[in-house]
């Protein structure tokens, strides 16, 4: 089940809840019990791909020609 973030429209409490579907049926505010809180757009983590020498692909690409599809890093030669 995905974890979604919500904000209660009655008391402005922000909270997270596990939901079976995207409609978030049955979710209520944990503080005041109000039904149908507004679903928020969540931030998410972005994975950083590392080159074989340990530098990030974003840092290495402009300076050494690292190409993730080709698997090569100009900085370390791999």
ROZA-522069 format. One record per residue: residue number from 1; residue in one letter; x, y, z of N, C-alpha, C, O in turn. Coordinates in steps of 0.02 Angstrom, whole numbers, plus 50000, padded with zeros to 5 digits. Layout:
BEGIN
+------+------+-------+-------+-------+-------+-------+-------+-------+-------+-------+-------+-------+-------+
: pati : fiti :   nc1 :   nc2 :   nc3 :  cac1 :  cac2 :  cac3 :   cc1 :   cc2 :   cc3 :   oc1 :   oc2 :   oc3 :
+------+------+-------+-------+-------+-------+-------+-------+-------+-------+-------+-------+-------+-------+
:  NUM :    A :     X :     Y :     Z :     X :     Y :     Z :     X :     Y :     Z :     X :     Y :     Z :
...
+------+------+-------+-------+-------+-------+-------+-------+-------+-------+-------+-------+-------+-------+
//
This chain:
BEGIN
+------+------+-------+-------+-------+-------+-------+-------+-------+-------+-------+-------+-------+-------+
: pati : fiti :   nc1 :   nc2 :   nc3 :  cac1 :  cac2 :  cac3 :   cc1 :   cc2 :   cc3 :   oc1 :   oc2 :   oc3 :
+------+------+-------+-------+-------+-------+-------+-------+-------+-------+-------+-------+-------+-------+
:    1 :    X : 50042 : 49941 : 50000 : 50000 : 50000 : 50000 : 50044 : 50062 : 50000 : 50092 : 50067 : 50038 :
:    2 :    X : 50028 : 50110 : 49958 : 50067 : 50172 : 49956 : 50053 : 50217 : 50016 : 49998 : 50216 : 50045 :
:    3 :    X : 50102 : 50256 : 50034 : 50097 : 50304 : 50088 : 50084 : 50373 : 50057 : 50124 : 50396 : 50017 :
:    4 :    X : 50029 : 50406 : 50076 : 50012 : 50471 : 50050 : 50013 : 50523 : 50106 : 50004 : 50507 : 50165 :
:    5 :    X : 50025 : 50586 : 50087 : 50024 : 50641 : 50135 : 49958 : 50679 : 50126 : 49933 : 50688 : 50071 :
:    6 :    X : 49931 : 50702 : 50183 : 49867 : 50737 : 50183 : 49870 : 50799 : 50227 : 49913 : 50805 : 50270 :
:    7 :    X : 49824 : 50846 : 50215 : 49814 : 50904 : 50259 : 49739 : 50908 : 50273 : 49698 : 50908 : 50227 :
:    8 :    X : 49723 : 50912 : 50337 : 49654 : 50919 : 50358 : 49629 : 50989 : 50341 : 49662 : 51038 : 50359 :
:    9 :    X : 49573 : 50994 : 50307 : 49546 : 51059 : 50289 : 49512 : 51094 : 50348 : 49500 : 51154 : 50346 :
:   10 :    X : 49497 : 51056 : 50401 : 49464 : 51084 : 50459 : 49514 : 51113 : 50510 : 49506 : 51169 : 50534 :
:   11 :    X : 49567 : 51074 : 50526 : 49614 : 51097 : 50578 : 49685 : 51108 : 50552 : 49729 : 51127 : 50591 :
:   12 :    X : 49698 : 51098 : 50487 : 49762 : 51109 : 50454 : 49818 : 51062 : 50476 : 49877 : 51077 : 50466 :
:   13 :    X : 49801 : 51006 : 50507 : 49850 : 50956 : 50527 : 49876 : 50920 : 50465 : 49836 : 50900 : 50423 :
:   14 :    X : 49942 : 50912 : 50459 : 49970 : 50873 : 50404 : 49990 : 50805 : 50432 : 50020 : 50801 : 50486 :
:   15 :    X : 49974 : 50752 : 50394 : 49988 : 50684 : 50417 : 49997 : 50638 : 50357 : 49980 : 50655 : 50301 :
:   16 :    X : 50023 : 50577 : 50371 : 50032 : 50526 : 50321 : 49984 : 50468 : 50335 : 49969 : 50455 : 50393 :
:   17 :    X : 49962 : 50434 : 50282 : 49918 : 50376 : 50291 : 49929 : 50327 : 50235 : 49941 : 50346 : 50177 :
:   18 :    X : 49926 : 50263 : 50251 : 49929 : 50210 : 50201 : 49861 : 50202 : 50170 : 49810 : 50200 : 50205 :
:   19 :    X : 49858 : 50198 : 50103 : 49794 : 50194 : 50068 : 49795 : 50137 : 50018 : 49846 : 50124 : 49986 :
:   20 :    X : 49740 : 50103 : 50012 : 49734 : 50048 : 49964 : 49727 : 50073 : 49892 : 49748 : 50039 : 49845 :
:   21 :    X : 49699 : 50133 : 49883 : 49691 : 50160 : 49816 : 49704 : 50235 : 49816 : 49712 : 50265 : 49869 :
:   22 :    X : 49705 : 50265 : 49757 : 49721 : 50336 : 49752 : 49665 : 50382 : 49776 : 49677 : 50441 : 49789 :
:   23 :    X : 49605 : 50356 : 49784 : 49549 : 50398 : 49807 : 49551 : 50409 : 49883 : 49517 : 50453 : 49908 :
:   24 :    X : 49591 : 50370 : 49918 : 49599 : 50378 : 49991 : 49533 : 50376 : 50029 : 49520 : 50417 : 50072 :
:   25 :    X : 49492 : 50328 : 50011 : 49428 : 50320 : 50046 : 49438 : 50300 : 50119 : 49479 : 50257 : 50134 :
:   26 :    X : 49401 : 50331 : 50163 : 49403 : 50313 : 50233 : 49458 : 50346 : 50273 : 49465 : 50333 : 50333 :
:   27 :    X : 49498 : 50389 : 50243 : 49552 : 50424 : 50280 : 49521 : 50481 : 50319 : 49482 : 50521 : 50291 :
:   28 :    X : 49538 : 50485 : 50383 : 49513 : 50539 : 50426 : 49572 : 50571 : 50462 : 49623 : 50539 : 50473 :
:   29 :    X : 49564 : 50634 : 50481 : 49615 : 50670 : 50518 : 49626 : 50637 : 50586 : 49578 : 50623 : 50622 :
:   30 :    X : 49689 : 50623 : 50604 : 49703 : 50591 : 50669 : 49690 : 50638 : 50728 : 49681 : 50614 : 50784 :
:   31 :    X : 49690 : 50704 : 50717 : 49680 : 50751 : 50772 : 49606 : 50766 : 50785 : 49582 : 50760 : 50841 :
:   32 :    X : 49570 : 50786 : 50732 : 49501 : 50807 : 50742 : 49449 : 50757 : 50715 : 49390 : 50764 : 50729 :
:   33 :    X : 49471 : 50707 : 50676 : 49425 : 50657 : 50650 : 49386 : 50678 : 50588 : 49341 : 50643 : 50567 :
:   34 :    X : 49403 : 50736 : 50559 : 49366 : 50759 : 50500 : 49380 : 50712 : 50441 : 49436 : 50691 : 50431 :
:   35 :    X : 49327 : 50696 : 50402 : 49336 : 50652 : 50344 : 49361 : 50690 : 50283 : 49357 : 50752 : 50280 :
:   36 :    X : 49387 : 50654 : 50235 : 49408 : 50681 : 50170 : 49459 : 50737 : 50173 : 49445 : 50792 : 50149 :
:   37 :    X : 49518 : 50724 : 50201 : 49571 : 50775 : 50201 : 49597 : 50785 : 50129 : 49588 : 50741 : 50087 :
:   38 :    X : 49630 : 50840 : 50117 : 49659 : 50854 : 50051 : 49725 : 50816 : 50044 : 49767 : 50819 : 50089 :
:   39 :    X : 49733 : 50782 : 49988 : 49796 : 50746 : 49976 : 49848 : 50795 : 49951 : 49834 : 50835 : 49906 :
:   40 :    X : 49908 : 50791 : 49979 : 49963 : 50836 : 49960 : 50008 : 50802 : 49909 : 50010 : 50741 : 49904 :
:   41 :    X : 50044 : 50842 : 49871 : 50094 : 50816 : 49825 : 50158 : 50806 : 49866 : 50184 : 50854 : 49894 :
:   42 :    X : 50181 : 50745 : 49868 : 50239 : 50728 : 49910 : 50305 : 50740 : 49874 : 50309 : 50734 : 49813 :
:   43 :    X : 50355 : 50756 : 49914 : 50424 : 50758 : 49888 : 50448 : 50686 : 49888 : 50424 : 50645 : 49927 :
:   44 :    X : 50495 : 50672 : 49845 : 50522 : 50604 : 49843 : 50597 : 50607 : 49835 : 50626 : 50657 : 49813 :
:   45 :    X : 50629 : 50552 : 49854 : 50702 : 50548 : 49850 : 50723 : 50532 : 49779 : 50689 : 50495 : 49744 :
:   46 :    X : 50779 : 50559 : 49760 : 50807 : 50544 : 49694 : 50873 : 50508 : 49705 : 50917 : 50531 : 49741 :
:   47 :    X : 50879 : 50451 : 49673 : 50939 : 50411 : 49678 : 50994 : 50442 : 49637 : 50983 : 50463 : 49580 :
:   48 :    X : 51054 : 50444 : 49664 : 51112 : 50469 : 49627 : 51152 : 50410 : 49602 : 51175 : 50369 : 49642 :
:   49 :    X : 51161 : 50406 : 49537 : 51201 : 50352 : 49508 : 51275 : 50370 : 49515 : 51295 : 50426 : 49499 :
:   50 :    X : 51315 : 50323 : 49540 : 51386 : 50335 : 49548 : 51426 : 50301 : 49493 : 51407 : 50248 : 49469 :
:   51 :    X : 51481 : 50333 : 49474 : 51527 : 50304 : 49426 : 51569 : 50252 : 49462 : 51567 : 50250 : 49524 :
:   52 :    X : 51606 : 50211 : 49427 : 51649 : 50162 : 49460 : 51700 : 50193 : 49508 : 51721 : 50160 : 49555 :
:   53 :    X : 51720 : 50256 : 49495 : 51770 : 50287 : 49539 : 51738 : 50321 : 49599 : 51774 : 50348 : 49641 :
:   54 :    X : 51671 : 50321 : 49604 : 51638 : 50349 : 49662 : 51611 : 50419 : 49653 : 51576 : 50444 : 49697 :
:   55 :    X : 51625 : 50452 : 49597 : 51596 : 50518 : 49586 : 51526 : 50509 : 49559 : 51510 : 50457 : 49528 :
:   56 :    X : 51483 : 50558 : 49570 : 51414 : 50551 : 49545 : 51414 : 50562 : 49469 : 51457 : 50598 : 49442 :
:   57 :    X : 51366 : 50531 : 49435 : 51361 : 50537 : 49363 : 51351 : 50610 : 49343 : 51377 : 50632 : 49291 :
:   58 :    X : 51313 : 50648 : 49382 : 51301 : 50718 : 49366 : 51365 : 50759 : 49370 : 51374 : 50805 : 49331 :
:   59 :    X : 51409 : 50743 : 49418 : 51472 : 50779 : 49424 : 51523 : 50758 : 49372 : 51560 : 50800 : 49346 :
:   60 :    X : 51524 : 50694 : 49355 : 51574 : 50667 : 49310 : 51559 : 50681 : 49237 : 51604 : 50692 : 49197 :
:   61 :    X : 51495 : 50679 : 49218 : 51475 : 50684 : 49147 : 51504 : 50744 : 49111 : 51533 : 50736 : 49057 :
:   62 :    X : 51497 : 50805 : 49138 : 51524 : 50862 : 49100 : 51600 : 50861 : 49094 : 51627 : 50882 : 49043 :
:   63 :    X : 51635 : 50839 : 49146 : 51707 : 50844 : 49146 : 51743 : 50783 : 49116 : 51798 : 50791 : 49089 :
:   64 :    X : 51713 : 50725 : 49119 : 51750 : 50666 : 49096 : 51713 : 50625 : 49045 : 51740 : 50575 : 49020 :
:   65 :    X : 51653 : 50643 : 49027 : 51616 : 50606 : 48977 : 51584 : 50542 : 49001 : 51573 : 50497 : 48961 :
:   66 :    X : 51570 : 50537 : 49065 : 51536 : 50477 : 49091 : 51471 : 50467 : 49054 : 51431 : 50514 : 49047 :
:   67 :    X : 51459 : 50407 : 49031 : 51398 : 50390 : 48996 : 51368 : 50329 : 49030 : 51395 : 50274 : 49022 :
:   68 :    X : 51312 : 50336 : 49068 : 51283 : 50279 : 49104 : 51262 : 50223 : 49058 : 51266 : 50165 : 49078 :
:   69 :    X : 51240 : 50238 : 48997 : 51219 : 50186 : 48951 : 51279 : 50145 : 48926 : 51274 : 50085 : 48915 :
:   70 :    X : 51335 : 50179 : 48918 : 51396 : 50145 : 48894 : 51437 : 50117 : 48952 : 51480 : 50074 : 48942 :
:   71 :    X : 51424 : 50141 : 49012 : 51459 : 50115 : 49071 : 51530 : 50141 : 49078 : 51571 : 50109 : 49111 :
:   72 :    X : 51546 : 50197 : 49047 : 51614 : 50222 : 49049 : 51623 : 50286 : 49088 : 51578 : 50328 : 49090 :
:   73 :    X : 51680 : 50292 : 49121 : 51696 : 50352 : 49159 : 51765 : 50377 : 49137 : 51814 : 50342 : 49146 :
:   74 :    X : 51768 : 50437 : 49109 : 51832 : 50465 : 49087 : 51876 : 50485 : 49145 : 51937 : 50490 : 49136 :
:   75 :    X : 51846 : 50496 : 49204 : 51886 : 50517 : 49262 : 51931 : 50460 : 49286 : 51989 : 50471 : 49302 :
:   76 :    X : 51904 : 50400 : 49289 : 51943 : 50345 : 49315 : 51962 : 50294 : 49262 : 51998 : 50247 : 49275 :
:   77 :    X : 51936 : 50304 : 49200 : 51954 : 50258 : 49146 : 51911 : 50195 : 49143 : 51923 : 50152 : 49101 :
:   78 :    X : 51863 : 50189 : 49187 : 51822 : 50128 : 49186 : 51756 : 50142 : 49152 : 51714 : 50097 : 49146 :
+------+------+-------+-------+-------+-------+-------+-------+-------+-------+-------+-------+-------+-------+
//
